[in-house]
Amino acid sequence: MKDKPTVLYDVPGPRARRRNLLWTLLFLIALAGVVWWVMASLADKGQLEWSKWAPFFTDPRIWETYILPALQNTVIAAALAMVIALPLGALLGIFRLSDHRWVRGTAGTVVEFFRAIPVLILMLFANAAYSEFTDISPDTRPLYAVVTGLVLYNASVLAEVVRAGILALPSGQTDAAKAIGMRKGQTMAYVLLPQSVTAMLPALVSQLVVIVKDTALGGAMLGFSELLASVRPMSANYGANTIACFTVVAVIFVILNFALTTFASWLEGRLRRGKKSTGAVVGADAVEELATPGEHLGPKDGTR
């Protein structure tokens, strides 16, 4: 009995399966060869010696002095940027859907402008502006500049995510809301946004991961004491163990982003299960409260 074709492609036959298996084996062999070559090169350079990795397991000072303070700064900058960028991006995305041309045009100009500028340039401009026009201490100025750059760029990107998520909903949702007398603001707040959140969540999480990683730009150009910037002093004080320091920092970044995506996956699953399990309907009292001013529903037959 022949295999039935799928929607996207035909099920491979015996020859195609053997060919795919052969290519897979060749790729694994090539990958193993690359890994062996990299490890051998590191060993020849002395980068795999235990003395270069031991401080991370035996000396708590390297964590207390360098890694944990830098990790704290990274988390603070990323958290502040997320807290500000998410609602700002949502507002810009909603404004881009406004019926008023001047609101829609202004929001679109802001979004397209800041989305087109690299986030590093935004950080540099923000740092220069804070230095020129404010009395912010030079010690905390890099944090302000990093957060400002991240907020301006990511809020613009999130605005497009929100707009696309709302436009992806069936038009019948808006028509149904209008039919029961909801105003446009009520339709957006009670109907469109709640339903689009689940669909937007993967894209939102991807952008939040970008925020965490982009904090490293502040350490590279502004002297912000974030996680990646801790590599240089660690390597200078612990025997030029640059590879070990970069490896530990990379693992910490992976753990941070994995925790963020895991939480988002759990939240998405919970939202989807909640939508399936709840069969809530809008009662008559709630409809009257959401109806436009001056319009009241009549008796049970719905006459006015």
N, C-alpha and C positions, 0 to 999 in steps of 0.2 A: 504493500500500500504506500503510495507516494505521500510525502509530506505536503501539507497544505501551505500555500504561500501566506505570509503575514501581510499586514497592512503596508509596512514600509519596505520590505524586501522579500525575495524568495528564499526559502530555507535552503542552505547549501547542500549539494549532493555529496556523494562519497569522495570524488576527486577534489572538490572545493574544501571539504573538511580536512583531507590530508594536506592540502596546500596550506590552509590556515594553521594547522598544527606545526608544519615545517617552519613557517615564518615565525610562529610564536617561539619555537625552540631556538631558532637563529637569533631572535631578538634577546632572549634570556641569556644566551651564551655571550652575545656582544655586551650586554649590560654587566654580566659578571666579569668580563674582561676589563671593562672601564673601571668598575669598582676595585678590582685587584690592582690595576695600574695606579689609581689614586691612592690607595692604601700603601702600596709599595713606595710611591713617591714621598708620602708623608713620613713613612718609616725611615727612608734615607735621609730626610731632613731633620730627623729627631723629634718630630711633632707628636709621635705616639708614645713617647717615653712617659712612664708613670709619674715622674717628677713634675711634668707639665699639667697633669690632670688631677694630681693628688690634692692640691689646695681646695678644690671644690668639694672634696669629701672629708678632709681632715682639718681644715682651717676655717672656723666660723667667721673670722674677721673679713674674709673676702665677700661673704654674703652681707654681713652687717655694715661694712664700709662702702661697698660698691653696688652690689646687685639689688638688694632690697630697697635702698633709697631710690635707685634709678627706676626700679619697677614701680614704686609708689608714684613717682613723677609721671611715668607713662600712663598709669591707670587714671591719675587725676586729670591729666590733659585729655585723654580719650573720653572719660566720663563727662567732663564739662562740655566737650564738643558734641557728644551724643545728646545730652540733655537739652542743649540749645538748638542744635541743627534739626532734630526731629520735629518739634512743633513749628519751627520757622519754615522748614521745608514743606510741612503739611499746609501751612497758611499760603505759601507762595503757590503751591500746586492748586489749591482751591481758588485762589485769586485768578489764576490763569484760565479758569472755567467760568469766570464772572460774565454776566450779560452786559456789564458796562465796559465799553471799549477802553476807556482810560485806565480802569483798574486792570483789565486783562493785558493791555499794552505795557503798562508800567511793570507788572509782575514778570511778563515775558522778557522785557529788556534786562531786568535785574538777573533773572535766571540765566539767560543766554550769555550775559557779560561775565559773570563770575564762573560759569561753567566752562568758559573758553580759556580762562587763565590758569596756568599750572599752579597747584596749591603751594609749591615752594615760593613762587613769586609773590603770592598773596601773603605768605608768612614774612617775607623780607620787607614788603611794603608796610605791613602792619607794625613790624619792629621799628622801622624808620619813623613811622607816624607816631608811635608811642614815645619814641625818644625825642621827637621834635616838639610835640604838642601836649605832652602830659608830664606829670611828675612821678610816674611809676618808677620804682626802684630798679636799677639795672639787674639786680639779682632775680627779680620776678618778671622782668620785661619779656624774656624769652617764652615763659609760660603763656602770657597774654597774647604774644604774637602767634604762637603755635595754635592756640585755641581759636583765635580770630581767623587765621587762614583756613583751618579745618572747617569751621562753621560756615564761612562764606562759600567755600567750594562744595562741601557736602550737602548743605541746605539746598543749593541749586540743583544738584543731582537728585536728591530726594524729592524735590518738587516735581520733577519729571516722572519719578516713580509713582508718586501719589496721583498725579494727573492721569497717567496711563492706567493705573489700577481702577480709578473711578470710571474712565471712559470704557473700560473693558466690560463693565456690568451691562446686562441687558437693559434696553431702553424701557422695557415694561416696568422695571422697578420705579423709575421716575414717574411714569404714567399712573401707576397704582397709588403712589404717594399723593399725586395731584388729585386723584379721584376722591380721596378721603379728606381733602382740604388742607393738606400741608403746604406751608410756604417753602420757598427754595432753601432757605437756611435750615429749616426743620428737616427737609428731605435729605440734605447733605449730612446733617448731624445724626439723624436717627435711622436713615435707610442706607445711603450710599457708602459713607465711611465705614460703618461697622462691617458691611459685607465685603468691602474691598480690602480690609486689613489682612485677612487670611491669604488672599491672592498676592498681596504686595510683600508679605513677610519674607520670602526668600530673597528678594531683591533688596529689601531693607537690611537684612542681616549681612548680605554681601557688602553693602556700603559701610556698615558698622565695622566690619573686619578691616576695610580699607582705612577707616579712621584710626584704628589701633596701630596699623602698620605705618601710616604716614606720620605718626608722632616722631619717627626716627629722622625725618627730614629736619626737624628742629634741632636735633642733636648734631647733625652734620653741618648745618649752616649758621645756626644761631647760638650755639653753645648751650643748648638746653640739656640739662642733666637727665636724659631719659635712658632707657635700657641699652640701646645700641651704643650710646656715647660712653658707657661704662667700660667698653672693651679696651680702649686705649690706656687708661690708668691701670686697669687690672693687668694688662699685658706688660706694662712697664714695671710693675712692682712684683710680678710673679714669674720672672724668668722668660720673658718673651714668648708666652704660651698663647699666641694670637689665635691659632686654630682652635684650641680648647675653649677660649673665651667666646669666640664667635659661635661655636657649637652649642655651648650652654645657653647663650642668649637666644639663638635660633629655637632651641627646644622650649624655652620659656614663652616665646612668641607663639609657637605652635600650640602650647597648652592653653594660653589665653584665648586664642581664636577658636580652638576646639571647644572650650567651655562655652564661649559665646554662641557658636553654632548649635551646640547640643541643647542649650537652654532654648534657643529659638525653635529648634525642631520639636522639643517637648511642648512649647507654647502653641505652635501651629497645630500639633496633633490634638491638644486640649481644646483649641478653638473649633476645630473640625468636629470633634466628638460632641462638643456642646451644641453645635448647630444641628447635628443629627438627632440628638437626644431630646432637645427641647422642642415642643410643638406649640410654643407660645403664640397667641394671637392678640391683636390689639382690641381691647374692649371698647365698649361704647363710650365710657367715661373718658378714656384716654383719647379717643378720636375727637371728642368735643374739646378737650384741652388743646389738641394740636391743630384744630381747625383755625382758619383765618379769622381775625377779629371781625365781629359783626355777623359771622355766619354760624349758626347753631343747627345741629341736627334735630329733627323733630322726633316724633314718637318712634315706636319700634319698627314701623314700616319704612323709616328713613326719609319721610317727606319733610319739607322745610316749612 
